[in-house]
Amino acid sequence: MLERKIPIRKCVGCMEHSGKKELIRIVRSKEGEVSLDLTGKKSGRGAYICKDVKCLEKARKKRSLERALKHEIPAEVYTKLEEELT
């Protein structure tokens, strides 16, 4: 039986590679709306972050989410991420 290829993505906080299912996706739609994508299937520009509060803090401090999505991230998105991680 053939083994399926596991998609690998890079965390914007710690810059480590992990499987797509192990990360949380943040999406910016064409309208400029930033939201969490827990299914991994929303359309738009996406960035991935580990399921770790430390990675979120690093990404927020370095503003790497803003750079990856090429858009300003509202504080609501960061609070939703913190709730999801805890």
Legacy VTK file of the C-alpha trace (Angstrom):
# vtk DataFile Version 3.0
C-alpha trace
ASCII
DATASET POLYDATA
POINTS 86 float
0.000 0.000 0.000
1.281 3.469 -0.858
2.022 5.913 1.923
0.424 9.305 1.572
2.557 12.414 1.570
2.061 14.529 4.701
1.907 18.267 3.930
4.539 20.213 5.867
4.110 23.852 6.883
6.327 26.345 8.734
5.280 28.055 11.978
5.657 31.851 11.798
6.507 31.991 15.515
9.287 29.449 16.035
10.118 28.876 12.326
9.993 25.077 12.717
8.408 22.759 10.170
5.485 20.556 11.254
2.625 18.642 9.749
-0.292 20.751 8.534
-2.703 19.079 10.985
-0.510 20.002 13.958
-0.681 23.755 13.253
-3.407 26.415 13.383
-4.077 28.386 10.196
-4.825 32.119 10.143
-6.379 33.409 6.906
-6.745 36.794 5.231
-9.607 36.847 2.733
-9.662 38.938 -0.436
-11.814 41.490 1.398
-9.052 41.946 4.001
-10.823 40.071 6.805
-8.474 38.108 9.094
-9.845 35.008 10.841
-8.911 31.620 12.243
-9.270 28.639 9.943
-9.601 25.520 12.060
-10.648 23.386 9.072
-7.717 24.448 6.875
-9.950 24.897 3.833
-10.908 28.581 3.753
-9.775 30.462 0.693
-7.279 33.282 1.020
-3.708 33.917 2.068
-2.760 31.774 5.051
-0.131 31.598 7.752
0.457 28.795 10.239
1.329 28.831 13.925
2.070 26.041 16.426
-0.434 25.132 19.113
1.826 26.742 21.713
1.375 30.056 23.529
5.120 30.761 23.333
5.009 30.637 19.525
2.088 33.057 19.523
3.992 35.465 21.774
7.050 35.281 19.497
4.945 35.878 16.393
3.199 38.829 18.018
6.469 40.373 19.214
8.212 39.983 15.833
5.027 40.926 13.915
5.591 37.886 11.715
1.855 37.212 11.285
1.393 40.694 9.834
4.290 40.144 7.441
3.088 36.699 6.386
-0.473 37.888 5.707
0.598 41.306 4.401
-2.133 42.917 6.499
-2.624 44.440 9.963
-3.861 41.857 12.492
-6.688 43.029 14.804
-6.386 42.383 18.555
-9.537 40.200 18.370
-7.672 37.609 16.301
-4.884 37.413 18.875
-7.423 36.948 21.707
-9.204 34.182 19.745
-5.854 32.486 19.182
-5.001 32.692 22.879
-8.392 31.175 23.785
-7.867 28.388 21.255
-4.409 27.577 22.632
-5.450 27.467 26.297
LINES 1 87
86 0 1 2 3 4 5 6 7 8 9 10 11 12 13 14 15 16 17 18 19 20 21 22 23 24 25 26 27 28 29 30 31 32 33 34 35 36 37 38 39 40 41 42 43 44 45 46 47 48 49 50 51 52 53 54 55 56 57 58 59 60 61 62 63 64 65 66 67 68 69 70 71 72 73 74 75 76 77 78 79 80 81 82 83 84 85
